[in-house]
Amino acid sequence: MADRGEPSSEPEGTATIEAYEIEDGVVFYDAENPLAWVEANRTLTLEEFV
């Protein structure tokens, strides 16, 4: 059973997420799967996806 007493500094599954800025915002992508992407019309936090 995992110890849930202390939160990890990095959410599970986000180790390979990278980002770059574009004119209209920021693009987040998985460096291990660069064709995986999310498009949103509002600001989202990574925590909403993990």
ABEGO torsion letter per residue (X at the ends): XBBAABBBABBBGAAABBBBBBAAEBBBBBAABAABBBBBABBBBAAAAX
